[in-house]
Amino acid sequence: MSELDWQKSSFSGDDANCVEVRVGVGLVELRESDDGDVILPTNPAAFANLLTTIKSGQLNLHA
């Protein structure tokens, strides 16, 4: 995968502090934009589950 494959949410705007994602065959990788050397690999099913959990509001991080 190349550096061109990294994407960030359009909700991030120009803020450099965001999570970026890139998708390959059977692999999803996440990184924080301000620390691009640390990459978290996962699989598409686990990533889909994370997105579903976030969208449902089950991650109440401000409690």
Secondary structure by P-SEA (a helix, b strand, c coil): cccccbbbbcccccccbbbbbbbcccbbbbbbcccccbbbbbcaaaaaaaaaaaaaccccccc
